[in-house]
Amino acid sequence: MVLLEISSGWESFFQLVGILLVFLFVLALTYLVTKWIAGYQQGIVANKNIRVIETFRVSSNKFIQIIQVGEKYLAVSVCKDTINVLTELTEEQLTWMPSMEEKKEANVNESFQEILNNLKKKIPRK
């Protein structure tokens, strides 16, 4: 009777370990597939003539977007069912802010100590 209880305990333990391994495998597979799909979609979008420069949310389903079509810049309103051109903009009218990619490239060579010091400066002292 005691041997049966001990083997049942070990069997439950191995089942738990097996389920954890399957969970970790599914988690890793999900991560890899997500990265692959993101890279694939980014490759498709990168070679097009239309690019969204900036988006501003006006309400829950209404946006104003600045888009680049070829060499032209357009301000458009995007609603649930319609898209309307508001105006054409020149490049001089736009205020350029560094994109996330440009910020990442600038911070690649930054050491951990520099990042830590920058964070310390941002946190107010009490």
N, C-alpha and C positions, 0 to 999 in steps of 0.2 A: 504494500500500500504506500509506504514511504517512497520507494523507488518510482512509483507511478507519479506521485506529486512532484518529485525532483525533475523527472523527465518532462513533465508538463510545463514546469517553470522555465526550463531551458528552451523548450519548443516555443513558448511565448516570446522569450527573449530573441531567438533567431528570427521569428516572424516580424518582430518590431524592427530589428536591424535590416531585414530584407525590405520592409516597407520604406524605411528611411533611405536606403540605397536607391530604390525605384523613384522615390520623390526627388532626390538629388539629381538623378539622371534626367528626369523630365524637366526639372528646373534648368539644368545646363543646356539641354536641347532647346528649350524655349528661348533662352538667352541667345544662343547661336543663330537660331532661325530669325529672331527679331533683328539681330545685327545684319544678317545677310539681306533681309528684305529692305531694311533701311538703306544699305549701300546700293542695292539695285534701284530703288526709287530715286535716290539722290543722283545716280548716274543718268537716269532718264530725264530728270528735270534740268540737269546741268547743261545739256546740249540744246536747249530750246531758246527761242527768241523772245519769249514773254517771261518776265520776272517780277515777282511781288517785292517791292522795295520796303513798304511799311503798311501796317494795318492799324486802324483805330476803331475801337468798338463804340458805336453810338448808343445802341440798345442791345437787347438780347439777340436779335437776329438782323441787325442793321450795322453795316461797317462802311467806313471810308478807307479806300486803299489807294496807295500810290503805286502804279505799276509802270514798268519799262517795257515798251513794245518796240523792238528794234532800237532806234536812236531816239525815240520820243518818250516822254514821261507824261502819264495821264493820271488825273485824280478821278476815281470812279466811286459811285455809291453802290454798294452790294446789299440787296435785300433778299428776302426769302425766295422770291420768284423773278426778280429783275436785277439788271445791272445797267446803270446809267452813267454816261461820261459827264463829269462835272466841268472839267477844264483841262487844257493842255498846259503843262509846266515846262519851264526851261531848267537846265541843270543848275543854273545860278540861283534859282529860287529854292532849291532843296538844301537842307542842312544835313550834312553827312555825319553820322555817328559811326564809330567802329562797330562792325558786326561781331557776333559771338566768335566766329572763326578767327577774325583778326585779333580779338582780345586773347584767345587761346594761344595763337602764334606768338604774341608779345610776351606771354607769361611762361612759355615753355622752358626757357633757360633760367627762370627765377628759382632760387634755392628755397628749401623749406624754411630756413631761418628768415629770409626776406618776407615770405608769405606770413609767417608767424608774427613778425614785427608789424606788418601792415594791419593784421587783424587786431593786435594789441592797441594800435593807434585808434582804430574805429570803435572799440569798446569803451564806453565812458566809465571813469573811475568814480567810486562812491566814497 
